[in-house]
Amino acid sequence: MKKYLVIGNPINHSLSPLIHNYWIKKHGLEDSAYEKRRVEKKDLKNIIKEIKNNEIVGVNVTVPYKKLIIPFLDELDSVAEATQSVNTLYKKNDKIIGYNTDEAGFGLTIDKLYPNKDTKIKSLKDKNIFILGAGGVTSSIVSALQRRGAKITLSNRTLKKAEELKKSFPGIKVLDWGKKPHTCNLVVNTTSIGLKKDEKININFTGYDKNVLFYDLIYNPKETNFLREARLNGNKTINGEMMFLNQAKYAFNIWTSILPEIDDGLIKHLEQ
Ligand code: ATR
């Protein structure tokens, strides 16, 4: 049996098993199964041991272990190295390698959004992006956007974490929490505010041009207060579902060499 896992804490909400088991079935990989496992920090070492012993083939890593897993790994791919964030593990030539597919997952989603007829923006090159948050996933978003030549302003409740991120990604402009740039083309929420239904970001985005696109990495709930308010202001919005599916697609590819499709059946499967 080829076993795959997503590890994190909490993990109950994770939709990764639904996605990967859908592709496993679709591609006839009958000897494979993907499960979720809630782990404590002290368990990380054992996860690596299980991969070394071929008890587990591939692992997805989610909150709060994307950085904490790094000391246990033999190698990082270039994106994981640059972002210091790992969401996929795989053994190659007896070495446990940490990959980051969040960056490419977000990048692919963004690439499909532009050129954009609603916002009349051709590409993100030299465009102004406002990022909220400086948590585990933010470095992947910053990296993908800088790779596309975008200019980034970032704000986080804990200023120190924003300043830390700036050290790895020079060029970021840091704003105090609660402030917003006068103008921008895209606003991305990378904070966890909105995961719980009543949570709200204490920034008022009224008065922004209708061409500004609002992007929330959260996909459950489908529409956070952040996106709801943007929509009511007349702005276009997008949630984190496609990025989530795309990062899963690239992880599946690392493990199986198959690049699976995000087809209608999968989208329906997730909505059940
Ligand atoms: P971590 O910070 O451990 O990497 P995360 O879930 O990846 O955790 O990130 C959570 C993000 O949401 C952080 O940017 C966090 O801000 P802080 O760095 O100040 O903690 C942000 N966040 C969560 N709850 C928030 C709140 N109520 N108000 C403002 N920011 C919040």
Boltz pocket constraint, residues with backbone or C-beta under 6 A from the ligand:
constraints:
  - pocket:
      binder: B
      contacts: [[A, 63], [A, 64], [A, 132], [A, 133], [A, 134], [A, 135], [A, 136], [A, 137], [A, 156], [A, 157], [A, 158], [A, 161], [A, 190], [A, 191], [A, 192], [A, 193]]
      max_distance: 6.0
